[in-house]
Amino acid sequence: MGIDLVTYSCSLNSSTEEIFEKLKAIPYGFLLDTSLEVKGLGHFSFLGADPFMIVKSKDGVTELFAKDDQNSYKKLDTFHSNPLEVLKQLAKQYALDFKSLDSELKGIPLIGGMVGFFSYDFGRQLENIPDIALDHLNTPDFVFGLYDVIIAVDNKEKKLTIISTGFEESGKRTLKRASERMKWAKDIIKVQKVEVEKPLTEKFSVLSELKSNFTKEEYERAVKRAIEHILCGDIFQVNLSQRFNLSANIEGFDLYKRLKKINPSPMAAYLNFGDFEIISSSPERFLKLDADRIVETCPIKGTRPRGENKSEDEKNYIELKNSLKDRAELTMIIDLERNDLGKVCEVGTIGVEDCFRIETYPTVFHLVATVTGKLSEDKDFFDLIAATFPGGSITGAPKIKAMEIIERLEPVRRGVYTGSIGYISFDGRADFNIAIRTIVKKGRNYYFHVGGGLTCDSDPEAEYFETLDKAKALIEALGLKKENKI
């Protein structure tokens, strides 16, 4: 484009939460947060707000919004074409050349770009899935803000960098715009430190009981029906979930802070996107695309709870490590992911790394693998999404048939749950999680799903209790004990 980006760097003197407190009242604020460092999953957190453009899609209709003179968002255009093509054209319009970046910016994977989510139900725009489950929350299939200013926090080096690209709605990029927006961001960061508030526990009360869309018996019957599909040869494996909900008077970002304290994770996120908020403490990477076009996906299959003491903890760890069922389940999903990546990656580049490693989290152990490939020169991130979404670790195999069975067995649509939250940088790099351990807030109502993978060897009661193990941190963050869950 012929001009440099405007950047500002300083030592990190505040936590990401303290910085975001100064952003959270601004429309479409986001925090992509590495609150627990796990090998290979990065060490940057990203913050932003006030996008110059918003793109939303639902049921095949994609809408584009831009800021007006009153600083609110007005509709610019409506598209009935392939929604990924709309995103692709926007990415081209605001593209930055990675090779032209200075070395410091090359080390920061998001320098401005699209930040948001694909819901699980976006898969309906990619594949022919029956329309049976109730669309209770009516959340969009995807929402992305286009952010010209990014605040990047290097958690390892304790360094904060602000990047201002100078982009505006028209696609123009000027030094004047970049400088003005840098001043805007610096002024926010320099706002006097937020006064210490009352402890979160004092501001929090639950307004209703925690309810599930299944009883224990109903969930176990659904597991049995799924196993019947496996024994009949319809599928090899499927992921089944239940949804919980309650009402509470805690604010969304306060809940995020509670969840982060209880269950830090490497792919956490908080999005305040208008009439709903997303609070995520996900441990799982769905897709990463780097500057060398290397693609990485890290499926999780296999979970055990952390023990109440050292002996029990070690017992659960060894049990997961030696579980033939969980290893077989992960192997099936590795094969599925290799097949998906093979649709868009160069021949001979698909590989598996760190297979059957165990990752340790505050409430659970997970069995994980890493599948990699090199994206073909004629493909981009949107082709990659079309080939792989939603992630196989949260559907089953074969994927489309598993999704059909999920639609018949789960009473309500998943929405954001098991979709993906993340970013697409203007220079083409991208990173997205699998939206598990994720809560959606609408008004005073909070909703979250928990699930697990099923094979022919699954025990229905054990599968039910595994979902509760995964829900432990979410239940505690919402002010309840696991024992009084429903």
C-alpha positions in Angstrom: 0.0 0.0 0.0 3.1 2.2 0.2 2.8 3.4 3.8 3.8 1.9 7.1 1.6 0.8 10.0 1.6 3.0 13.0 2.7 1.1 16.1 3.3 1.8 19.8 5.0 -0.6 22.3 5.6 -0.5 26.0 6.1 -2.7 29.0 3.0 -4.5 30.2 2.0 -2.9 33.5 -1.6 -4.1 33.8 -3.4 -7.4 33.3 -5.4 -8.1 30.2 -8.5 -7.9 32.3 -7.6 -4.4 33.6 -6.9 -3.2 30.0 -10.2 -4.6 28.8 -12.1 -2.9 31.6 -11.3 0.3 29.6 -12.7 -1.2 26.4 -15.7 -3.2 27.5 -18.2 -0.4 27.2 -17.3 0.2 23.5 -19.3 -1.7 20.9 -18.1 -5.1 19.8 -15.3 -5.3 22.4 -13.3 -8.6 22.3 -10.6 -10.3 24.2 -8.8 -13.4 22.8 -6.9 -14.5 25.8 -4.0 -17.0 26.4 -4.7 -17.3 30.1 -2.8 -20.6 30.4 0.3 -21.3 28.4 0.2 -24.8 26.8 3.0 -25.9 24.5 2.3 -25.0 20.9 -0.8 -22.9 21.5 0.9 -19.5 21.6 1.4 -16.8 24.2 -0.3 -13.7 22.8 -3.6 -12.1 24.0 -5.5 -9.7 21.7 -7.9 -7.0 22.6 -10.0 -4.6 20.5 -13.3 -2.7 20.1 -15.0 -0.3 17.7 -14.7 -2.2 14.4 -15.1 -0.1 11.3 -17.3 -2.8 9.7 -19.4 -5.8 10.9 -20.4 -8.8 8.8 -23.2 -11.2 9.9 -24.7 -14.2 8.4 -27.8 -16.3 9.2 -29.6 -19.0 7.1 -27.9 -18.0 3.9 -28.4 -14.2 4.2 -25.2 -12.2 4.9 -25.4 -8.5 5.9 -22.7 -5.9 6.0 -22.8 -2.9 8.5 -20.6 0.2 8.8 -20.5 3.1 11.2 -22.5 6.2 10.4 -22.1 9.8 11.5 -23.8 9.0 14.9 -21.2 6.3 15.6 -23.8 3.5 15.3 -23.8 0.7 12.7 -26.1 1.0 9.6 -26.7 -1.7 7.0 -24.6 -1.3 3.9 -25.5 -4.3 1.9 -27.2 -7.7 1.9 -25.9 -10.8 0.1 -27.6 -14.1 -0.8 -24.5 -15.6 -2.2 -22.0 -18.0 -0.6 -21.2 -16.3 2.8 -17.6 -17.4 2.7 -17.2 -15.7 -0.7 -18.4 -12.5 1.0 -15.7 -12.9 3.7 -13.1 -13.7 1.1 -13.8 -10.5 -0.9 -13.6 -8.5 2.3 -10.3 -10.1 3.1 -8.9 -9.2 -0.3 -10.2 -5.6 0.0 -8.3 -5.1 3.2 -5.3 -7.3 2.6 -1.8 -6.5 3.9 1.3 -8.1 2.6 3.0 -10.2 5.3 6.4 -9.9 3.5 6.3 -6.1 3.7 6.0 -6.1 7.5 8.9 -5.4 9.7 10.3 -8.2 11.8 8.5 -7.2 15.0 5.1 -7.3 13.4 5.9 -10.6 11.8 6.2 -12.0 15.3 2.7 -10.8 16.2 0.1 -13.1 14.5 -2.8 -10.6 14.5 -2.0 -7.0 13.3 -5.6 -6.0 12.4 -8.3 -8.1 10.8 -11.6 -10.0 11.3 -12.4 -11.2 14.8 -15.5 -13.1 15.7 -17.0 -16.6 15.5 -18.5 -19.3 13.3 -21.4 -21.0 15.1 -21.8 -24.8 14.8 -24.9 -24.1 12.8 -22.9 -22.4 10.1 -22.4 -26.0 9.0 -25.9 -25.9 7.7 -24.8 -23.3 5.1 -22.0 -25.7 4.0 -23.8 -29.1 4.1 -27.3 -30.4 3.7 -28.3 -31.0 7.3 -32.0 -31.7 8.4 -33.7 -28.9 10.2 -35.2 -30.5 13.3 -33.7 -29.1 16.5 -35.2 -25.9 17.9 -33.3 -22.7 17.1 -34.0 -21.4 20.6 -31.3 -18.7 21.0 -31.4 -17.6 17.3 -27.7 -16.5 17.3 -26.1 -15.7 13.9 -24.3 -18.3 11.9 -21.3 -16.1 12.1 -20.4 -12.5 13.2 -17.1 -10.8 12.5 -15.9 -7.3 13.3 -13.3 -5.7 11.0 -10.8 -4.1 13.4 -8.3 -1.5 12.2 -6.6 -1.2 15.6 -5.4 -4.2 17.7 -3.9 -4.3 21.1 -1.5 -7.2 21.3 -0.2 -8.5 24.7 2.9 -10.7 24.7 2.4 -12.7 27.9 5.8 -14.2 27.8 7.8 -11.0 27.2 5.3 -8.9 29.3 5.0 -6.4 26.5 2.1 -4.5 25.0 1.9 -3.4 21.4 -0.8 -1.3 19.7 -1.1 -1.7 15.9 -3.1 0.8 13.8 -3.5 -0.1 10.2 -5.2 3.1 9.0 -8.0 1.2 7.3 -11.5 2.7 6.9 -14.7 1.4 5.4 -13.9 2.4 1.9 -10.8 0.2 1.8 -8.5 3.2 1.8 -5.6 3.2 4.2 -4.0 6.5 5.2 -1.3 7.6 7.6 -3.7 10.3 8.9 -6.3 7.7 9.8 -3.7 5.4 11.4 -2.3 8.2 13.5 -5.8 9.3 14.7 -6.8 5.8 15.6 -3.5 5.2 17.4 -4.2 8.3 19.5 -7.7 7.0 20.3 -6.3 3.6 21.4 -3.5 5.2 23.5 -5.9 7.5 25.2 -8.0 4.5 26.3 -5.0 2.6 27.6 -3.8 5.6 29.5 -7.1 6.2 31.3 -6.6 6.2 35.0 -6.6 2.7 36.4 -10.1 1.4 37.1 -11.0 1.7 40.8 -11.0 -1.5 42.8 -14.5 -3.0 42.8 -16.2 -5.2 45.3 -15.2 -8.9 45.1 -17.1 -10.6 42.4 -18.7 -13.0 44.9 -20.4 -10.0 46.5 -21.9 -8.8 43.3 -23.2 -12.2 42.2 -26.5 -14.0 42.9 -28.2 -16.8 41.0 -31.8 -16.1 40.1 -33.0 -19.5 39.0 -32.1 -23.2 39.2 -29.7 -24.7 36.8 -31.7 -26.7 34.2 -30.8 -29.1 31.5 -32.7 -30.0 28.3 -32.2 -33.6 29.3 -32.9 -35.5 32.4 -30.2 -38.1 33.3 -32.4 -40.9 32.0 -33.2 -39.0 28.8 -29.5 -38.4 28.1 -28.7 -42.0 28.7 -31.5 -43.0 26.3 -30.0 -40.7 23.7 -26.6 -42.2 24.2 -28.1 -45.7 23.7 -29.8 -44.6 20.4 -26.4 -43.2 19.2 -24.8 -46.5 20.0 -27.4 -48.3 18.0 -26.5 -46.1 15.0 -22.9 -47.1 15.5 -23.7 -50.9 15.8 -25.9 -50.6 12.6 -22.9 -49.2 10.7 -24.3 -45.7 10.1 -21.3 -44.0 11.9 -18.2 -45.0 13.8 -18.3 -42.3 16.4 -20.5 -39.3 17.4 -20.4 -36.4 19.8 -23.6 -35.9 21.9 -24.2 -32.9 24.2 -26.7 -31.5 26.6 -27.5 -27.9 27.3 -27.8 -26.2 30.7 -29.2 -22.8 31.5 -29.9 -20.5 34.4 -30.5 -16.8 35.2 -28.0 -14.8 37.2 -27.3 -11.1 37.9 -23.6 -11.2 37.1 -22.2 -9.2 34.2 -20.7 -11.1 31.3 -17.1 -9.9 31.7 -17.2 -10.5 35.4 -18.3 -14.1 34.7 -15.4 -14.4 32.3 -13.0 -13.3 35.0 -14.5 -15.9 37.4 -14.1 -18.6 34.8 -10.6 -17.6 34.0 -9.6 -17.8 37.7 -11.2 -21.3 38.1 -10.2 -22.7 34.7 -7.5 -20.8 32.8 -7.1 -22.1 29.2 -4.9 -21.4 26.2 -7.7 -20.5 23.8 -10.0 -18.4 25.9 -12.2 -15.6 24.6 -14.8 -13.0 25.6 -16.9 -11.3 22.9 -19.5 -8.6 23.6 -21.4 -8.6 20.3 -24.5 -6.5 20.8 -27.5 -8.5 22.2 -25.4 -11.4 23.3 -22.0 -12.1 24.9 -19.7 -15.1 24.6 -17.6 -16.3 27.5 -15.2 -19.1 26.5 -12.5 -21.1 28.3 -11.6 -23.5 25.5 -8.6 -25.7 25.6 -8.8 -26.8 22.0 -7.4 -25.3 18.8 -9.5 -25.9 15.7 -7.4 -24.3 13.0 -4.2 -22.3 12.8 -2.8 -20.9 9.5 0.6 -19.3 9.7 2.6 -17.1 7.2 4.3 -20.2 5.7 0.8 -21.6 4.9 1.2 -24.4 7.5 -2.2 -25.5 8.8 -2.5 -27.0 12.3 -5.5 -28.6 14.1 -5.4 -30.2 17.5 -8.3 -32.5 18.2 -9.2 -33.5 21.7 -10.7 -37.0 22.4 -10.6 -38.5 25.8 -11.2 -36.8 29.2 -10.7 -37.7 32.9 -11.4 -35.5 35.9 -8.6 -34.2 38.1 -8.4 -36.1 41.3 -9.2 -34.9 44.8 -5.7 -35.8 45.9 -2.3 -36.6 44.3 -3.0 -40.4 44.3 -6.4 -40.0 42.6 -5.0 -37.5 40.2 -2.2 -39.9 39.1 -4.7 -42.8 38.9 -7.0 -40.8 36.5 -4.0 -39.7 34.4 -2.8 -43.2 34.0 -6.3 -44.5 33.2 -6.6 -42.0 30.4 -3.1 -42.7 29.1 -3.9 -46.4 28.9 -7.5 -46.2 27.7 -7.9 -48.2 24.4 -11.4 -46.7 23.9 -10.1 -43.1 24.0 -7.1 -43.8 21.9 -9.3 -45.5 19.3 -11.7 -42.6 19.4 -8.9 -40.1 18.9 -7.4 -42.2 16.0 -10.8 -42.0 14.2 -10.9 -38.2 14.5 -7.2 -37.9 13.4 -8.1 -39.8 10.2 -11.1 -37.6 9.7 -9.0 -34.4 10.1 -6.3 -35.8 7.8 -9.0 -36.4 5.2 -10.5 -32.9 5.6 -7.1 -31.2 5.4 -6.2 -33.3 2.4 -9.0 -31.5 0.4 -7.1 -28.2 0.5 -3.5 -29.1 1.4 -0.6 -30.0 -0.9 -0.2 -33.8 -1.5 2.3 -35.4 0.8 2.2 -32.7 3.4 -0.3 -34.1 5.9 1.3 -35.3 9.1 0.5 -36.2 12.7 2.6 -34.8 15.6 2.5 -35.5 19.4 -0.1 -38.2 19.0 -1.9 -39.3 22.2 -0.3 -36.6 24.4 -2.1 -35.7 27.6 -2.7 -32.1 28.4 -3.4 -31.1 32.0 -6.0 -28.5 33.0 -7.3 -27.4 36.4 -10.4 -29.6 36.3 -9.6 -32.3 33.6 -7.0 -34.3 31.7 -7.4 -34.4 27.9 -6.0 -36.8 25.3 -4.8 -34.7 22.3 -3.0 -34.9 18.9 -1.8 -32.4 16.3 -2.5 -32.8 12.6 -0.7 -30.6 10.1 -0.5 -29.9 6.4 0.6 -27.2 4.0 -2.2 -25.2 2.3 -2.2 -25.3 -1.5 -1.1 -22.1 -3.2 -4.5 -21.7 -4.9 -6.4 -22.0 -1.5 -6.9 -19.6 1.3 -8.3 -19.7 4.9 -11.9 -19.6 3.6 -11.3 -22.6 1.4 -9.9 -24.3 4.5 -13.0 -23.5 6.6 -15.2 -24.9 3.8 -13.3 -28.1 3.8 -13.0 -28.7 7.6 -15.9 -26.9 9.4 -17.2 -27.9 11.9 -14.3 -29.7 13.6 -14.5 -33.5 13.5 -13.7 -33.8 17.2 -17.1 -32.4 18.1 -19.2 -34.1 15.4 -18.1 -37.6 14.8 -17.2 -39.8 11.8 -18.3 -39.8 9.1 -18.9 -36.2 9.8 -22.1 -35.4 7.8 -23.9 -38.5 8.9 -22.9 -37.8 12.5 -24.2 -34.3 12.2 -27.6 -35.7 10.9 -27.8 -37.9 14.0 -26.9 -35.1 16.3 -29.7 -33.1 14.8 -32.2 -35.9 15.7 -30.9 -36.6 19.2 -30.2 -33.1 20.5 -33.5 -31.1 21.2 -32.0 -27.6 20.5 -29.4 -26.2 18.1 -25.9 -25.8 19.4 -25.4 -22.2 18.3 -21.9 -21.0 19.2 -21.1 -24.2 21.1 -18.7 -26.4 19.1 -18.3 -23.6 16.6 -15.1 -21.6 16.5 -13.9 -18.3 17.9 -10.9 -16.5 16.6 -9.3 -14.2 14.1 -8.3 -13.8 10.5 -5.5 -11.3 10.2 -5.3 -8.8 7.3 -2.0 -10.5 6.3 -3.7 -14.0 6.0 -2.7 -15.6 9.2 -5.5 -17.1 11.3 -6.2 -18.9 14.6 -9.5 -20.4 15.9 -10.5 -22.5 18.8 -13.3 -25.1 19.2 -15.9 -23.3 21.3 -16.2 -25.8 24.1 -16.4 -24.8 27.8 -18.3 -21.8 26.4 -21.2 -19.8 27.8 -23.6 -17.6 25.9 -25.3 -14.7 27.7 -28.5 -13.2 26.5 -30.0 -10.7 28.9 -29.7 -12.3 32.4 -29.9 -15.8 31.0 -26.8 -18.0 30.6 -26.6 -21.1 28.4 -23.9 -23.7 28.0 -23.5 -27.2 26.4 -21.3 -30.0 27.5 -20.8 -33.3 25.6 -18.6 -36.2 24.9 -17.7 -38.6 22.1 -19.5 -41.9 21.9 -18.3 -45.3 20.4 -19.8 -48.7 20.5 -18.0 -49.3 23.8 -19.5 -46.3 25.6 -21.3 -46.7 28.8 -24.4 -44.4 28.9 -24.1 -43.6 32.6 -20.4 -43.0 32.4 -20.9 -40.7 29.4 -23.5 -38.7 31.4 -21.1 -38.1 34.3 -18.2 -37.2 31.8 -20.3 -34.3 30.6 -20.6 -33.1 34.2 -16.9 -33.4 34.7 -16.5 -31.1 31.7 -19.1 -28.7 33.1 -17.5 -28.5 36.6 -15.6 -25.2 35.9 -18.7 -23.6 34.2 -21.0 -24.7 37.0 -18.6 -23.3 39.7 -18.2 -20.0 37.8 -21.9 -19.6 37.7 -22.0 -19.8 41.5 -23.2 -23.4 42.0 -21.7 -26.7 43.2 -21.4 -29.7 41.0 -23.5 -31.6 43.5 -26.6 -29.3 43.0 -26.2 -29.1 39.3 -29.9 -29.7 38.3 
